Amino acid sequence: LLADLQIRLETTFALSPEQRTNIRIVAGDLMFDPSRITFTTLHFDMADRLRQEREAFKLTNIYGNPARECFLTICIKRQCSSIRNSFRELVRA
């Protein structure tokens, strides 16, 4: 019963709007960094930065729980993909 409850709680986790906004802002900052030469590995750099500054970005409730960290990784990859597409469109214009 306890294991079932834990699984249910892990699958119903969602990031707050503030956390999503912080992730989007950091992704944009990293993408438009003048020294950046690789763009496909943005999500790795982003995950490292969020882990280092988890208190500043209000992500302390995520780290330490593998299911939540996995959800955060998925969110990071989606945001980075969106930022890369926006960047690509700006370069083409």
C-alpha positions as CSV (number, residue, x, y, z in Angstrom):
1,L,0.0,0.0,0.0
2,L,2.8,2.4,0.9
3,A,4.6,1.6,-2.3
4,D,1.5,2.2,-4.4
5,L,1.0,5.6,-2.7
6,Q,4.6,6.6,-3.3
7,I,4.3,5.7,-7.0
8,R,1.1,7.7,-7.3
9,L,2.7,10.7,-5.7
10,E,5.7,10.5,-8.0
11,T,3.5,10.4,-11.1
12,T,1.4,13.4,-10.1
13,F,4.3,15.8,-9.5
14,A,4.3,19.1,-11.5
15,L,6.6,22.1,-11.6
16,S,5.2,25.4,-10.4
17,P,4.8,28.2,-12.9
18,E,7.7,30.0,-11.2
19,Q,10.0,27.0,-11.5
20,R,9.1,26.7,-15.2
21,T,9.7,30.4,-15.8
22,N,13.1,30.1,-14.1
23,I,14.0,27.2,-16.3
24,R,13.0,29.1,-19.4
25,I,15.0,32.2,-18.4
26,V,18.2,30.2,-17.6
27,A,17.9,28.4,-20.9
28,G,17.7,31.7,-22.8
29,D,20.6,33.1,-20.9
30,L,22.7,30.0,-21.7
31,M,21.7,30.0,-25.4
32,F,22.6,33.6,-26.0
33,D,25.9,33.3,-24.2
34,P,28.5,34.8,-26.6
35,S,31.1,32.1,-25.8
36,R,28.7,29.2,-26.6
37,I,29.7,27.2,-29.7
38,T,27.7,24.1,-29.2
39,F,23.9,24.2,-29.0
40,T,22.8,20.6,-29.0
41,T,24.2,20.0,-25.5
42,L,22.5,22.9,-23.9
43,H,20.3,20.7,-21.7
44,F,23.4,19.2,-20.0
45,D,24.8,22.7,-19.2
46,M,21.4,23.7,-18.0
47,A,21.0,20.8,-15.7
48,D,24.4,21.4,-14.2
49,R,23.7,25.1,-13.6
50,L,20.3,24.4,-12.0
51,R,21.8,21.8,-9.7
52,Q,24.5,24.2,-8.6
53,E,22.1,27.0,-7.9
54,R,19.0,25.0,-6.9
55,E,18.2,27.4,-4.0
56,A,18.3,30.5,-6.2
57,F,15.9,28.9,-8.7
58,K,13.6,27.4,-6.1
59,L,14.3,23.8,-7.1
60,T,15.2,22.4,-3.7
61,N,12.0,20.2,-3.6
62,I,13.2,18.3,-6.7
63,Y,16.8,17.2,-6.0
64,G,17.1,14.1,-3.9
65,N,14.0,12.4,-5.4
66,P,14.9,10.4,-8.6
67,A,11.4,10.6,-10.0
68,R,11.2,14.4,-9.7
69,E,14.7,14.7,-11.1
70,C,13.6,12.7,-14.1
71,F,10.6,14.9,-14.6
72,L,12.9,18.0,-14.3
73,T,15.2,16.5,-17.0
74,I,12.2,16.1,-19.3
75,C,11.1,19.7,-18.7
76,I,14.7,20.9,-19.3
77,K,15.0,19.1,-22.6
78,R,11.7,20.5,-23.9
79,Q,12.6,24.0,-22.9
80,C,16.0,23.8,-24.5
81,S,14.5,22.4,-27.7
82,S,12.1,25.3,-27.8
83,I,14.8,27.9,-27.2
84,R,17.0,26.2,-29.9
85,N,14.1,26.5,-32.4
86,S,13.5,30.1,-31.5
87,F,17.3,30.8,-31.9
88,R,17.3,29.0,-35.3
89,E,14.4,31.2,-36.5
90,L,16.2,34.3,-35.4
91,V,19.3,33.3,-37.2
92,R,17.4,32.5,-40.4
93,A,15.5,35.9,-40.4
